[in-house]
Amino acid sequence: MKIYIDEKKCTGCGACRAACPKGPRIYSLEKKGGRTVAIVKDPSWCLGCRLCLSVCMEDALTLKD
């Protein structure tokens, strides 16, 4: 799975990382441009469960095969 994060929409809340069964291996929170955003560290761990999508209140995540 390819995980795309729209950094303009992302608020850095960490909900994606918390919901994901492999969260800390996939997602990281980093400061970019004076704000915190989620970034994808290692998408190879993605199970394709889409739990991260279901909890993102900002609709900042997209998963594609």
URSUL-V842612 format. One record per pair of residues at least 12 apart in sequence whose ideal C-beta (glycine too) atoms are under 10 Angstrom apart, sorted by the first residue. I is the first residue (numbers start at 0). J is the second residue. D is the distance in whole Angstrom. If there is no record, write none. Layout:
[[I	J	D] [I	J	D]]
This chain:
[[0	25	10] [0	42	7] [0	43	9] [0	44	10] [0	45	4] [0	46	8] [0	47	5] [0	48	9] [0	49	9] [0	62	5] [0	63	7] [0	64	6] [1	39	9] [1	42	6] [1	45	8] [1	61	8] [1	62	7] [1	63	5] [1	64	7] [2	15	9] [2	19	10] [2	25	7] [2	26	8] [2	37	9] [2	38	10] [2	39	5] [2	41	10] [2	42	5] [2	45	6] [2	47	10] [2	51	8] [2	52	10] [2	60	7] [2	61	8] [2	62	6] [2	63	8] [3	39	8] [3	42	10] [3	59	9] [3	60	7] [3	61	4] [3	62	8] [3	63	7] [4	26	9] [4	36	7] [4	37	6] [4	38	7] [4	39	6] [4	51	10] [4	55	9] [4	59	6] [4	60	6] [4	61	8] [5	36	9] [5	55	10] [5	57	8] [5	58	8] [5	59	5] [5	60	8] [5	61	8] [6	31	7] [6	32	8] [6	34	9] [6	36	5] [6	37	8] [6	38	8] [6	59	8] [7	36	9] [7	57	10] [7	59	8] [8	36	9] [8	55	9] [8	56	10] [8	57	5] [8	58	6] [8	59	4] [8	60	9] [9	28	9] [9	31	9] [9	34	9] [9	35	9] [9	36	4] [9	37	5] [9	38	9] [9	55	8] [9	57	6] [9	58	10] [9	59	4] [9	60	8] [10	34	8] [10	35	8] [10	36	8] [10	37	9] [10	55	9] [10	56	8] [10	57	6] [10	59	8] [11	28	6] [11	29	8] [11	30	9] [11	31	9] [11	34	7] [11	35	3] [11	36	5] [11	37	6] [11	38	10] [11	57	10] [11	59	10] [12	28	9] [12	35	9] [12	36	10] [12	37	8] [12	54	9] [12	55	8] [12	56	7] [12	57	8] [12	59	10] [13	26	8] [13	27	10] [13	28	6] [13	35	9] [13	37	7] [13	54	10] [14	26	10] [14	37	9] [14	50	10] [14	51	8] [14	53	9] [14	54	4] [14	55	6] [14	56	7] [14	57	9] [14	60	10] [15	28	10] [15	37	6] [15	39	10] [15	50	8] [15	51	4] [15	52	8] [15	53	10] [15	54	7] [15	55	6] [15	57	10] [15	59	8] [15	60	6] [16	28	7] [16	37	7] [16	40	10] [16	51	8] [16	54	10] [17	50	10] [17	51	9] [17	54	8] [18	48	9] [18	49	10] [18	50	4] [18	51	6] [18	52	9] [18	53	7] [18	54	4] [18	55	9] [19	44	9] [19	45	8] [19	46	8] [19	48	8] [19	49	10] [19	50	6] [19	51	5] [19	54	9] [20	44	9] [20	45	10] [20	46	6] [20	48	7] [20	50	7] [20	51	10] [21	41	9] [21	43	10] [21	44	4] [21	45	7] [21	46	7] [21	48	9] [21	51	10] [22	44	9] [22	50	9] [22	51	8] [23	40	8] [23	44	9] [24	40	7] [24	41	6] [24	42	10] [24	43	9] [24	44	4] [24	45	9] [25	37	10] [25	38	10] [25	39	6] [25	40	6] [25	41	6] [25	42	6] [25	43	9] [25	44	5] [25	45	6] [25	46	9] [25	51	8] [26	38	7] [26	39	7] [26	40	7] [26	41	9] [26	42	10] [26	44	10] [26	45	10] [26	51	8] [26	60	10] [27	39	8] [27	40	5] [27	41	9] [36	59	9] [37	51	9] [37	55	9] [37	59	8] [37	60	8] [39	60	10] [42	62	9] [45	62	7] [47	62	7] [47	64	8] [48	62	9] [49	62	6]]
